[in-house]
């Protein structure tokens, strides 16, 4: 079984508890004891790959008391102190290099291309999504030039796994342009990350909760528009919005929403805050326009709470509709209809009962499947050649 050099540079540099950093942290926390031996590293432009100490890994994965209460800046400072006293041990030459992150550092990309071409090292990558490249308008991007080094790297990596079938389809059709049979495995993310006990149905639950960062693609403004129509007609249904707004996001509509007493926005929320809000939720809402996965819907169902989502949500693809009300597209009319359906106690009760019929992956499952995939990879296999002109 090959050793694995696990690159968590983005987590090290920006140890937030959301997004891809959350996935990497959960993978490290849940790595099976009988899986390939991990050598956790970070990339440094001057020193290439630097091994992280066991103490640094414990800080990154919140494994010591009190770490979860530390801010991002506190963790960065603590890691810097640890770094000063931690000598970097040499890394095994025959290990698989595993990149479970997305990054746009051209020097880091070229370092891995050099490892593959000049040193013959085996590189495996985990693909999250290619939305910024395929739909840059959702991020107010005028150019995708800054993304091409990463795209070239992942197109040339011999082993690529995916978090959803949707991401794998995009990779094969839009990144590889249909070249060759390189179908990597799909490794579903864990649904149990909120560490919340399964909730029970009660008619007193009235609140609808929309969980997720606020940007153009998450469509929280459409959720507000659907609710606004109901509020203006005298329906007193509460809506709680949980998520931090992106810097470029248009949040002018939140000012209007804040005029309604039924509306609450928590722009900063810990896992404990989220658990508290979900403990009174009747239903959650997650109708993002473009996702590589979409954790909130499956996390809601794991906790026993039904979700209103879209038919093309990658995390729900291939799963029965138990516990989820899936609308064909995100618009105020369909959202309003879904909310009205869930306001009926009989409908809501049935949806709650259905949530228990789904089998969802845990973070331990995700780590195990990733470890098994890496353990089966043979080292020393030359990567496929990807001409530069085909990718741009």
C-alpha positions as CSV (number, residue, x, y, z in Angstrom):
1,X,0.0,0.0,0.0
2,X,1.5,3.3,-1.1
3,X,2.1,6.2,1.2
4,X,0.2,9.4,0.4
5,X,1.6,13.0,0.5
6,X,-1.5,15.0,1.4
7,X,-1.3,18.7,0.3
8,X,-3.5,20.9,2.4
9,X,-1.9,24.3,1.6
10,X,-5.2,26.2,1.3
11,X,-6.4,24.9,4.6
12,X,-3.1,25.9,6.2
13,X,-3.1,29.4,4.8
14,X,-6.8,30.1,5.3
15,X,-8.2,27.7,8.0
16,X,-11.8,28.6,7.7
17,X,-14.5,26.0,8.6
18,X,-16.6,26.3,5.4
19,X,-16.3,25.2,1.8
20,X,-13.4,23.1,0.5
21,X,-11.4,23.7,3.7
22,X,-14.2,22.0,5.6
23,X,-14.0,19.0,3.3
24,X,-10.2,18.7,3.7
25,X,-10.5,19.1,7.5
26,X,-13.1,16.4,7.7
27,X,-11.1,14.0,5.5
28,X,-8.1,14.4,7.8
29,X,-10.2,13.9,10.9
30,X,-11.8,10.8,9.6
31,X,-8.9,9.1,7.8
32,X,-9.0,5.4,8.5
33,X,-6.2,4.0,10.7
34,X,-5.7,1.1,8.2
35,X,-5.6,3.4,5.2
36,X,-2.5,4.6,3.4
37,X,0.0,6.4,5.6
38,X,-0.5,10.2,5.3
39,X,2.4,12.7,5.1
40,X,0.5,16.0,5.4
41,X,2.3,18.9,3.7
42,X,1.9,22.5,2.6
43,X,3.5,24.2,-0.5
44,X,6.0,27.0,0.0
45,X,7.4,28.8,-3.0
46,X,10.9,28.8,-1.6
47,X,11.0,25.4,-0.1
48,X,8.5,23.4,-2.2
49,X,6.6,20.9,0.0
50,X,7.0,21.1,3.7
51,X,5.8,18.4,6.1
52,X,3.4,19.5,8.8
53,X,4.0,18.4,12.4
54,X,1.5,16.3,14.3
55,X,0.8,19.3,16.5
56,X,0.0,21.5,13.4
57,X,-2.3,18.8,12.1
58,X,-4.2,18.6,15.4
59,X,-4.7,22.4,15.3
60,X,-5.9,22.3,11.7
61,X,-8.4,19.6,12.5
62,X,-9.8,21.0,15.8
63,X,-8.7,17.9,17.7
64,X,-7.7,19.7,21.0
65,X,-10.1,21.3,23.5
66,X,-10.9,24.9,22.8
67,X,-9.7,25.0,19.2
68,X,-13.2,25.2,17.7
69,X,-13.7,28.5,19.5
70,X,-10.5,30.0,17.9
71,X,-10.9,32.5,15.1
72,X,-9.2,32.0,11.7
73,X,-6.6,34.6,12.6
74,X,-5.9,32.9,15.9
75,X,-5.3,29.5,14.2
76,X,-3.0,31.2,11.6
77,X,-0.9,32.7,14.5
78,X,-0.8,29.4,16.3
79,X,0.4,27.5,13.2
80,X,3.1,30.1,12.6
81,X,4.4,29.5,16.2
82,X,4.4,25.8,15.7
83,X,6.2,26.2,12.3
84,X,9.1,28.0,13.9
85,X,10.0,25.0,16.1
86,X,9.1,22.1,13.7
87,X,11.9,20.7,11.5
88,X,10.7,19.4,8.2
89,X,11.4,15.7,7.7
90,X,12.1,14.3,4.2
91,X,9.2,12.9,2.2
92,X,9.1,9.4,0.7
93,X,10.1,9.4,-3.0
94,X,7.6,6.7,-4.0
95,X,4.5,8.1,-2.4
96,X,1.4,9.3,-4.2
97,X,0.9,13.1,-4.2
98,X,-2.7,13.8,-3.4
99,X,-4.3,17.3,-3.9
100,X,-7.7,17.5,-2.3
101,X,-8.0,21.3,-2.8
102,X,-8.7,23.8,-5.5
103,X,-6.0,26.5,-6.0
104,X,-4.9,29.1,-8.6
105,X,-1.3,29.5,-7.7
106,X,0.6,29.1,-11.0
107,X,3.9,28.2,-9.3
108,X,2.2,25.5,-7.3
109,X,0.6,24.1,-10.4
110,X,4.0,24.1,-12.3
111,X,5.6,22.4,-9.3
112,X,3.2,19.4,-9.7
113,X,3.6,19.4,-13.4
114,X,7.4,19.2,-12.9
115,X,6.9,16.4,-10.3
116,X,5.0,14.4,-12.9
117,X,7.1,15.1,-16.0
118,X,10.6,15.4,-14.6
119,X,10.5,13.2,-11.5
120,X,7.9,10.6,-12.6
121,X,5.8,11.1,-9.5
122,X,2.1,9.9,-9.4
123,X,-0.4,12.7,-8.7
124,X,-4.0,12.3,-7.8
125,X,-6.6,15.1,-7.4
126,X,-10.1,15.6,-6.1
127,X,-12.3,17.7,-8.4
128,X,-15.0,19.9,-6.8
129,X,-16.5,21.8,-9.6
130,X,-15.6,23.9,-12.7
131,X,-18.3,26.5,-12.3
132,X,-16.0,29.5,-12.3
133,X,-14.6,28.3,-15.6
134,X,-17.9,27.3,-17.2
135,X,-20.1,30.0,-15.8
136,X,-17.9,33.0,-14.9
137,X,-20.8,35.4,-15.0
138,X,-22.0,33.9,-11.7
139,X,-18.9,35.3,-10.1
140,X,-18.8,38.6,-11.9
141,X,-15.6,37.4,-13.7
142,X,-14.6,39.0,-17.0
143,X,-11.7,36.6,-17.7
144,X,-10.8,33.0,-16.8
145,X,-7.1,33.3,-17.6
146,X,-6.2,33.0,-13.9
147,X,-7.8,29.6,-13.8
148,X,-6.1,27.9,-16.7
149,X,-3.0,26.7,-14.9
150,X,-5.1,24.7,-12.4
151,X,-7.3,23.4,-15.2
152,X,-4.3,22.3,-17.2
153,X,-2.9,20.5,-14.1
154,X,-6.2,18.6,-13.3
155,X,-6.6,17.7,-17.0
156,X,-3.1,16.2,-17.0
157,X,-3.3,14.4,-13.7
158,X,-3.6,10.7,-14.2
159,X,-6.0,10.1,-11.3
160,X,-8.9,12.4,-10.7
161,X,-11.8,11.6,-8.3
162,X,-15.0,13.7,-8.1
163,X,-17.5,14.7,-5.5
164,X,-20.5,14.2,-7.7
165,X,-21.7,12.8,-11.0
166,X,-22.3,16.3,-12.2
167,X,-18.7,17.3,-11.7
168,X,-17.4,14.2,-13.3
169,X,-19.6,14.9,-16.4
170,X,-18.2,18.5,-16.6
171,X,-14.7,17.2,-16.3
172,X,-15.0,14.6,-19.0
173,X,-17.0,16.7,-21.5
174,X,-15.7,20.3,-20.9
175,X,-12.2,19.9,-19.4
176,X,-11.0,16.7,-21.2
177,X,-13.2,17.4,-24.3
178,X,-14.1,13.7,-24.4
179,X,-10.5,12.5,-24.8
180,X,-10.1,8.9,-23.7
181,X,-11.7,6.7,-20.9
182,X,-10.5,8.4,-17.7
183,X,-13.6,7.9,-15.6
184,X,-12.5,8.5,-12.0
185,X,-14.6,7.5,-9.0
186,X,-17.4,9.6,-7.4
187,X,-16.8,10.1,-3.7
188,X,-19.9,11.6,-2.0
189,X,-19.3,14.0,0.8
190,X,-20.5,13.4,4.3
191,X,-23.9,14.5,5.4
192,X,-23.3,14.2,9.2
193,X,-21.0,17.3,9.6
194,X,-23.4,19.3,11.8
195,X,-23.1,16.7,14.6
196,X,-26.8,17.2,15.2
197,X,-29.1,14.7,16.7
198,X,-32.0,13.6,14.6
199,X,-34.9,16.0,14.9
200,X,-38.6,15.1,15.5
201,X,-41.6,16.4,13.7
202,X,-43.8,18.8,15.6
203,X,-46.5,21.1,14.2
204,X,-45.1,24.0,16.3
205,X,-42.1,24.1,14.0
206,X,-42.8,27.0,11.7
207,X,-39.5,28.5,10.6
208,X,-38.0,28.0,7.1
209,X,-34.2,28.2,7.1
210,X,-32.1,29.1,4.0
211,X,-28.5,28.1,4.7
212,X,-25.6,29.0,2.6
213,X,-23.2,31.8,1.6
214,X,-24.9,34.7,-0.2
215,X,-24.0,35.2,-3.8
216,X,-25.7,35.3,-7.2
217,X,-26.0,31.5,-7.7
218,X,-27.5,30.6,-4.3
219,X,-30.7,32.5,-5.2
220,X,-31.6,33.6,-1.7
221,X,-33.2,36.7,-3.2
222,X,-35.8,34.5,-4.9
223,X,-36.6,32.8,-1.6
224,X,-37.2,36.2,-0.1
225,X,-39.4,37.2,-3.1
226,X,-41.5,34.0,-2.6
227,X,-41.9,34.7,1.1
228,X,-42.6,38.4,0.5
229,X,-45.6,37.5,-1.5
230,X,-46.9,35.3,1.3
231,X,-46.2,38.0,3.9
232,X,-48.0,40.7,1.9
233,X,-51.0,38.4,1.8
234,X,-51.0,37.9,5.6
235,X,-49.2,34.6,5.9
236,X,-47.0,34.9,9.0
237,X,-44.3,32.3,8.2
238,X,-40.8,33.0,9.6
239,X,-37.7,32.9,7.3
240,X,-34.2,32.8,8.7
241,X,-31.3,33.3,6.4
242,X,-27.9,32.0,7.5
243,X,-24.8,32.8,5.6
244,X,-22.1,35.4,5.0
245,X,-22.4,37.6,1.9
246,X,-19.6,37.5,-0.7
247,X,-17.9,40.9,-1.2
248,X,-19.3,41.3,-4.7
249,X,-22.8,40.0,-3.9
250,X,-25.7,42.3,-4.5
251,X,-27.5,42.3,-1.1
252,X,-29.7,45.4,-1.5
253,X,-32.7,43.2,-1.3
254,X,-31.7,42.3,2.3
255,X,-32.5,45.9,3.3
256,X,-36.1,45.4,2.0
257,X,-36.3,42.0,3.6
258,X,-35.2,43.4,7.0
259,X,-38.4,45.6,7.0
260,X,-40.5,42.4,7.6
261,X,-40.6,41.1,11.2
262,X,-40.7,37.6,9.9
263,X,-37.2,37.9,8.4
264,X,-33.9,37.3,10.2
265,X,-30.4,37.2,8.8
266,X,-27.4,35.6,10.6
267,X,-24.4,36.7,8.6
268,X,-22.0,35.1,11.2
269,X,-23.0,31.7,12.5
270,X,-21.1,28.9,14.2
271,X,-22.1,25.3,14.0
272,X,-23.8,25.7,17.3
273,X,-25.8,28.6,16.0
274,X,-26.8,26.6,13.0
275,X,-27.9,23.7,15.2
276,X,-29.9,26.0,17.3
277,X,-31.7,27.5,14.3
278,X,-32.4,24.1,12.8
279,X,-33.9,22.9,16.1
280,X,-37.0,24.9,15.4
281,X,-37.0,24.6,11.6
282,X,-40.0,23.1,9.7
283,X,-38.0,22.9,6.5
284,X,-34.8,24.2,4.9
285,X,-34.4,25.8,1.5
286,X,-31.5,25.5,-0.8
287,X,-32.0,26.3,-4.5
288,X,-28.5,27.2,-5.8
289,X,-28.2,27.6,-9.5
290,X,-24.8,25.9,-9.8
291,X,-23.1,23.6,-7.4
292,X,-20.4,20.9,-7.5
293,X,-22.2,19.2,-4.7
294,X,-24.5,21.1,-2.3
295,X,-24.0,19.9,1.3
296,X,-26.9,21.8,3.0
297,X,-29.7,19.6,1.5
298,X,-28.2,16.3,2.6
299,X,-27.2,17.7,6.0
300,X,-30.7,18.8,6.5
301,X,-32.1,15.4,5.6
302,X,-29.5,13.7,7.8
303,X,-30.9,15.8,10.7
304,X,-34.4,14.7,9.9
305,X,-35.5,18.0,8.4
306,X,-37.0,18.1,4.9
307,X,-35.5,20.4,2.3
308,X,-36.8,22.4,-0.7
309,X,-34.2,22.1,-3.4
310,X,-33.9,21.8,-7.2
311,X,-34.1,18.8,-9.4
312,X,-30.5,19.3,-10.6
313,X,-28.8,19.5,-7.1
314,X,-25.7,17.2,-7.4
315,X,-25.9,16.0,-3.8
316,X,-29.4,14.7,-4.4
317,X,-28.8,13.2,-7.9
318,X,-29.6,9.5,-8.0
319,X,-31.3,9.6,-4.6
320,X,-35.0,9.0,-4.0
321,X,-37.1,12.1,-3.4
322,X,-37.6,11.1,0.3
323,X,-37.5,14.2,2.5
324,X,-36.9,16.6,-0.4
325,X,-39.3,18.7,-2.4
326,X,-37.5,19.3,-5.7
327,X,-38.6,22.2,-7.9
328,X,-37.8,22.2,-11.6
329,X,-36.1,25.6,-11.5
330,X,-35.4,28.4,-9.0
331,X,-38.1,31.0,-9.4
332,X,-40.4,32.8,-6.9
333,X,-43.5,31.1,-8.2
334,X,-42.2,27.5,-7.8
335,X,-40.7,28.4,-4.4
336,X,-43.9,29.8,-3.2
337,X,-45.8,26.7,-4.2
338,X,-43.2,24.5,-2.4
339,X,-43.4,26.6,0.8
340,X,-47.3,26.5,0.7
341,X,-47.1,22.7,0.3
342,X,-44.8,22.5,3.4
343,X,-47.0,24.8,5.4
344,X,-49.7,22.1,5.4
345,X,-49.1,20.0,8.6
346,X,-50.1,16.7,6.9
347,X,-47.7,17.3,4.0
348,X,-44.9,18.4,6.3
349,X,-45.3,15.4,8.6
350,X,-45.1,13.0,5.7
351,X,-42.0,14.7,4.4
352,X,-40.4,14.4,7.9
353,X,-41.2,10.7,8.0
354,X,-39.6,10.2,4.6
355,X,-36.3,11.7,5.6
356,X,-35.5,8.5,7.6
357,X,-35.7,6.4,4.5
358,X,-32.6,7.7,2.8
359,X,-29.1,6.2,3.3
360,X,-26.6,9.0,3.1
361,X,-22.8,9.0,3.2
362,X,-20.9,10.1,6.4
363,X,-17.6,11.8,6.6
364,X,-16.1,8.6,7.7
365,X,-17.5,6.9,4.6
366,X,-16.0,9.7,2.5
367,X,-12.6,9.3,4.0
368,X,-12.7,5.5,3.7
369,X,-13.6,5.6,0.0
370,X,-10.9,8.2,-0.6
371,X,-8.3,6.1,1.2
372,X,-9.4,2.9,-0.7
373,X,-9.2,4.7,-4.0
374,X,-5.7,6.0,-3.3
375,X,-4.6,2.6,-2.0
376,X,-5.5,1.1,-5.4
377,X,-3.5,3.5,-7.4
378,X,-0.3,2.2,-8.9
379,X,2.7,4.5,-8.7
380,X,5.1,5.2,-11.6
381,X,2.4,5.4,-14.3
382,X,3.2,8.3,-16.6
383,X,0.5,11.0,-16.9
384,X,-1.4,11.5,-20.1
385,X,-0.2,14.4,-22.3
386,X,-2.6,17.3,-22.5
387,X,-1.6,19.8,-25.2
388,X,-1.9,23.4,-24.0
389,X,-3.9,24.5,-27.0
390,X,-6.7,22.0,-26.4
391,X,-7.4,23.3,-22.9
392,X,-7.7,27.0,-23.7
